[in-house]
């Protein structure tokens, strides 16, 4: 106990020494409420953390939108591939070993696929423009589809 009291007494400082120490080392203590409120008023309400948070939220929302768009395009592509595979199976299946009701179903599905493809081709402007004209590709596709429908 005596040693602890002796150390305290040996470190006594005068008011002028305390003032010098205050000038050398800034206080580690956080500012009080009044000081922080005054500082906020001086900043005109712009809080840099709020601005950073807003930009972060905006970046995340843009990232989310891009991810959603990418997911939708991948989903659409996968659906188109599945539809294409199904159409190919129907268009090129062998009907020789089917009964009449199965043949009628396949024929109806082929007709439906053919009309859908023709409508799609007409809506897109008739395909590529070549020396045959814009209708050349359409007639080739039309006869191609009808040959398979008649089987």
DRENLOSE-957557 format. One record per residue (C-alpha): residue number from 1; residue in three letters; x, y, z. Coordinates in steps of 0.2 Angstrom, whole numbers, plus 2048, in hexadecimal, padded with zeros to 3 digits. Example, Ala and Ser with C-alpha at 12.3 -4.5 7.8 and 13.67 -1.06 7.14 Angstrom:
! DRENLOSE-957557
(node 1,'ALA',(83E,7EA,827))
(node 2,'SER',(844,7FB,824))
! end
This chain:
! DRENLOSE-957557
(node 1,'UNK',(800,800,800))
(node 2,'UNK',(80E,80C,805))
(node 3,'UNK',(816,809,7F4))
(node 4,'UNK',(807,80D,7EA))
(node 5,'UNK',(804,81D,7F4))
(node 6,'UNK',(816,822,7F2))
(node 7,'UNK',(814,820,7DF))
(node 8,'UNK',(805,82B,7DE))
(node 9,'UNK',(80D,839,7E8))
(node 10,'UNK',(81D,838,7DD))
(node 11,'UNK',(812,83B,7CD))
(node 12,'UNK',(809,84B,7D3))
(node 13,'UNK',(809,858,7C6))
(node 14,'UNK',(806,86A,7C6))
(node 15,'UNK',(7F8,873,7BC))
(node 16,'UNK',(804,87A,7B0))
(node 17,'UNK',(80B,868,7AD))
(node 18,'UNK',(7FA,861,7AA))
(node 19,'UNK',(7F6,86F,79D))
(node 20,'UNK',(806,86A,794))
(node 21,'UNK',(802,858,794))
(node 22,'UNK',(7F0,85C,78D))
(node 23,'UNK',(7F9,866,77F))
(node 24,'UNK',(804,857,77A))
(node 25,'UNK',(7F7,849,77B))
(node 26,'UNK',(7E5,84B,774))
(node 27,'UNK',(7D8,843,77F))
(node 28,'UNK',(7D3,831,77B))
(node 29,'UNK',(7C2,834,782))
(node 30,'UNK',(7B4,835,775))
(node 31,'UNK',(7AB,846,773))
(node 32,'UNK',(79C,849,77D))
(node 33,'UNK',(78A,84A,777))
(node 34,'UNK',(78A,85C,775))
(node 35,'UNK',(79A,85D,76B))
(node 36,'UNK',(794,84F,760))
(node 37,'UNK',(784,858,75D))
(node 38,'UNK',(78C,868,759))
(node 39,'UNK',(798,85F,74D))
(node 40,'UNK',(789,857,744))
(node 41,'UNK',(781,869,742))
(node 42,'UNK',(791,86F,73A))
(node 43,'UNK',(791,861,72E))
(node 44,'UNK',(77F,867,728))
(node 45,'UNK',(778,856,72B))
(node 46,'UNK',(783,84D,71F))
(node 47,'UNK',(789,83D,728))
(node 48,'UNK',(797,835,71E))
(node 49,'UNK',(791,824,725))
(node 50,'UNK',(780,826,71E))
(node 51,'UNK',(786,82B,70D))
(node 52,'UNK',(792,81C,70D))
(node 53,'UNK',(783,811,712))
(node 54,'UNK',(778,818,705))
(node 55,'UNK',(785,814,6F7))
(node 56,'UNK',(788,803,6FE))
(node 57,'UNK',(775,7FF,6FE))
(node 58,'UNK',(774,806,6EC))
(node 59,'UNK',(783,7FB,6E7))
(node 60,'UNK',(77B,7EC,6EF))
(node 61,'UNK',(76A,7EF,6E6))
(node 62,'UNK',(772,7F1,6D5))
(node 63,'UNK',(77C,7E1,6D8))
(node 64,'UNK',(76C,7D8,6DD))
(node 65,'UNK',(763,7DE,6CD))
(node 66,'UNK',(771,7D8,6C2))
(node 67,'UNK',(771,7C7,6CB))
(node 68,'UNK',(75E,7C6,6C8))
(node 69,'UNK',(760,7CB,6B6))
(node 70,'UNK',(76E,7BE,6B3))
(node 71,'UNK',(763,7B1,6BC))
(node 72,'UNK',(754,7B5,6B1))
(node 73,'UNK',(75E,7B4,6A1))
(node 74,'UNK',(766,7A3,6A6))
(node 75,'UNK',(754,79D,6AB))
(node 76,'UNK',(74D,7A2,69A))
(node 77,'UNK',(75B,79A,691))
(node 78,'UNK',(759,78A,69B))
(node 79,'UNK',(746,78A,697))
(node 80,'UNK',(749,78D,685))
(node 81,'UNK',(756,77E,684))
(node 82,'UNK',(749,773,68D))
(node 83,'UNK',(73B,779,681))
(node 84,'UNK',(747,776,672))
(node 85,'UNK',(74B,764,678))
(node 86,'UNK',(739,760,67A))
(node 87,'UNK',(735,767,669))
(node 88,'UNK',(743,75D,661))
(node 89,'UNK',(73D,74D,669))
(node 90,'UNK',(72B,750,663))
(node 91,'UNK',(730,755,651))
(node 92,'UNK',(73C,747,64E))
(node 93,'UNK',(734,739,658))
(node 94,'UNK',(730,728,64F))
(node 95,'UNK',(71D,726,64D))
(node 96,'UNK',(71E,715,645))
(node 97,'UNK',(71D,70B,655))
(node 98,'UNK',(70F,716,65C))
(node 99,'UNK',(6FC,713,65D))
(node 100,'UNK',(6F0,71F,654))
(node 101,'UNK',(6EC,72A,664))
(node 102,'UNK',(6FF,72C,667))
(node 103,'UNK',(702,731,655))
(node 104,'UNK',(6F3,73D,655))
(node 105,'UNK',(6FB,745,665))
(node 106,'UNK',(70C,746,65D))
(node 107,'UNK',(705,74D,64D))
(node 108,'UNK',(6FB,75B,656))
(node 109,'UNK',(70A,75F,660))
(node 110,'UNK',(715,761,650))
(node 111,'UNK',(707,76C,649))
(node 112,'UNK',(707,777,658))
(node 113,'UNK',(71A,778,658))
(node 114,'UNK',(71A,77C,645))
(node 115,'UNK',(70D,78A,647))
(node 116,'UNK',(716,792,656))
(node 117,'UNK',(727,792,64C))
(node 118,'UNK',(71F,799,63D))
(node 119,'UNK',(717,7A7,647))
(node 120,'UNK',(727,7AA,650))
(node 121,'UNK',(730,7AB,63F))
(node 122,'UNK',(723,7B7,638))
(node 123,'UNK',(724,7C2,648))
(node 124,'UNK',(737,7C4,646))
(node 125,'UNK',(736,7CA,635))
(node 126,'UNK',(738,7BA,62A))
(node 127,'UNK',(749,7B6,630))
(node 128,'UNK',(759,7BC,627))
(node 129,'UNK',(759,7C5,617))
(node 130,'UNK',(761,7BC,609))
(node 131,'UNK',(760,7BB,5F6))
(node 132,'UNK',(750,7B1,5F8))
(node 133,'UNK',(748,7C0,601))
(node 134,'UNK',(740,7C0,612))
(node 135,'UNK',(734,7B3,60E))
(node 136,'UNK',(740,7A6,608))
(node 137,'UNK',(745,7A0,61A))
(node 138,'UNK',(733,79F,61F))
(node 139,'UNK',(72D,794,611))
(node 140,'UNK',(73C,788,614))
(node 141,'UNK',(738,787,626))
(node 142,'UNK',(725,786,623))
(node 143,'UNK',(728,777,617))
(node 144,'UNK',(734,76F,623))
(node 145,'UNK',(727,770,631))
(node 146,'UNK',(719,76A,627))
(node 147,'UNK',(723,75B,621))
(node 148,'UNK',(724,755,633))
(node 149,'UNK',(712,759,637))
(node 150,'UNK',(70C,74E,629))
(node 151,'UNK',(715,73E,62F))
! end
